[in-house]
């Protein structure tokens, strides 16, 4: 039995379809990433799966329970961590954990052992008596995760859990998730960090409420249209402008990716030569394998020379 399954899941707000006919499944014990830019529909999808919101159409099942007809049963079987998880700043780390244990009906005789384990694996044991309001952003996220796990859920729903967190804390957070997978917990995570999505067993690319692709990262990358030329120069923004102007129809898209320019083209050799002609000698150009970000940009900006 799948841990999560949706069939034509839809949610409309007036004339806007925030989620538009999603159909996918997540296996038990899988790490599945829902990937897309802000406004893609990730949070709405999470709320539908958590039985916080009813769909306008379609169906979803989580942990074998229907999200509308068996909403309370779903809530008992999941851990849900929203973008702004409701920690209480004036309670300590230990008190927050005890509070959520009480909400989920965890027997008091089991709380001590569970708290010890959760605080241990999240690295928060030494901060048990610190007020949650005095924790760093990364530590707050770890405490939020511990609170979401206090009742030993079958499925963990995480809505952009590392948004705004420093790189070291992000890496530590994903390390914790790897440990949960080893214990058989199903993890469904949304993220706008496409480098993080590479860690998932499978990903779904979401754009404007629609699922563009679904599969292992290596499979999804095969959907990339064209070849990618990575251009490095002293002034990448200026280089991007010159390339857009100089390559014309040779480029499917031109986009800035950090301090580099990515050119997607069907004629790699001709585009390489023309780019060098536009930029002069002080430039490095090479062909690279696509990232998930490249694929998403390719699938959503076909024919758009401005890229990102």
C-alpha positions, 0 to 999 in steps of 0.5 A, a space after each residue: 500500500 502506498 503511503 501517499 496517493 492522489 488522484 486528480 487532486 485539485 484546489 481552487 481559490 475563486 478562478 485560480 487553481 492553486 493545485 491542478 489535477 495532481 496524480 502521484 503516489 509515494 511508497 512507504 519508507 520513501 523520501 519524496 521531494 515536491 519541488 517548485 518555485 514560490 507560488 507553485 502550489 507546494 504549501 496548498 498540496 501539503 495542507 490538502 495531504 494533512 487534512 487541513 484543507 478540503 480539495 475542490 476536486 479529486 482525492 487523496 489518501 495518506 497512510 491508507 486513510 482518505 484525507 476528507 472522509 477520514 481526516 482525524 485518522 490521517 492527523 493521528 498518523 502524520 507529523 506535519 511541519 509547516 513553514 512557520 511551525 508553532 513553537 512557543 517562544 516562552 517555553 523551553 525546548 523540553 516544555 515544547 516537546 512535552 506540550 506537543 506530546 500532550 496534544 498528540 496523546 502520548 502517554 506520560 510514561 512514554 514521554 521521557 524515553 521519547 524526549 531523550 531519543 528525539 533531543 539526542 538525534 536532533 542534537 538538542 539534548 544540551 539545550 533542553 532548558 533553553 527557551 525556544 525563542 532564544 534558539 537559532 533558526 536551524 535549532 528551531 527547525 530541529 525542535 519543530 521536527 522533534 515535536 512533529 515526530 513525538 507521536 511516532 507518525 507513519 508519514 512526515 510532511 515537511 513544508 520547506 523545512 530549511 527555508 532561510 536556514 544557514 547551509 550547515 544547519 540545512 545539511 544537518 537537517 537532511 542528515 536527520 531525515 536520512 536517519 528517519 528513513 532508515 527507521 521506515 518513516 515516509 518523508 514527503 518534503 517540499 522545497 524550492 532548493 533544487 540542490 536539496 531535491 537531489 537527495 530525494 529518491 524521487 521528485 515531482 516538479 510542480 509549476 502553477 499547480 501542475 505536475 510537470 514531471 515525476 521520477 528519480 532525479 536522474 530520470 527527470 534530468 533526461 527530460 532536459 531539452 537541448 545542451 547546456 553551456 556554462 559560461 564563466 566570466 568576470 561580469 556574468 550579468 553583462 555576459 548574459 545580456 550580450 549572449 541573449 543579443 548575440 546568439 539569437 535563435 541559437 539559444 533556447 534560453 539564457 539564464 543567470 545561475 549564481 555567478 554563471 550563465 547557462 545557455 540552453 541550445 540545440 546547436 552546441 558547437 555553433 552557440 559556443 563559437 558565437 558566445 566566444 565571439 560576443 564575449 571575447 577571450 576572457 571567458 570560459 565555456 563548457 558543456 555541463 550535465 543538467 541540474 533539476 533547476 535547469 530542467 525546471 527552467 527548461 520545461 517552464 520557459 521554452 522559447 523564452 530567451 530571457 531564461 530566469 
